[in-house]
């Protein structure tokens, strides 16, 4: 009686298991490479330096998702406009992959280019929206764009489907902005984006952020925004450095219960006699 059958079957099974293991390892390596590429794309497209102006203090924090497919397209930006005012932006691209990270670069570049032509926030978003639609992408992005005059303390803001901002003043007042806003960029052509004007007082702060900081399975959006509002209020009253406030806000991303990009941009204003 032959006894080679079971041995042959065992060898064949081991061979198949080895092939499946190698295939799974190759797929995992490919996914790791895609995540690393997406993170490199994101970091390479974020500004290396922040603008400097009298009275103005800026601080940023950015944490990319590093697990699974959740690397997406959150970004922030800050740059000096032709008239000396400061352009500020923060946004989030739909999706979590290399394509989302690349699309984020297109949105950021489009915003910068159009802001050099017209710094009016509503018009910048409207033109960027039409530009993205002309590219024919299936992706869309939420965004807040602001134009700040640090000397006058005037901040003009327009939103495209993005989270509201958090504000606080040195006299103990704080809250969440209630401007009207418009739809996300890249959804529908010819959309208007209303502009809201704010007067910043000495010691006041504005916090721009993405939903990875304040919303997730463990934290509702309202709860997350309330937490940031409390932090901003404490910081403004205590005269806390904007960098410390940005660090405290990004720490909240650990509480939301999911792995997502998180970006924070904090704007602070000194008194009229302050030096840069």
Secondary structure, 3 states (H helix, E strand, C coil): CCCHHHHHHHHHHHHHHHHHHHHHHHHHHHHHHHHHHHHHHHHHHCCCCCCCCCCEEEEEEEECCCCCCCCCCCEEEEEECCCCCEEEEEEEECCCCHHHHHHHHHHHHHHHHHHCCCCCHHHHHHHHHHHHHHHCCCCCEEEEEEEEECCCCEEEEEEEECCCCEEECCCCCEEECCCCCECCECCCCCCCCCCEEEECCCCCEEEEECHHHHCECCECHHHHHHHHHHHHHHHHHHCCCHHHHHHHHHHHHHHCCCCCCEEEEEEEECCCCCCC
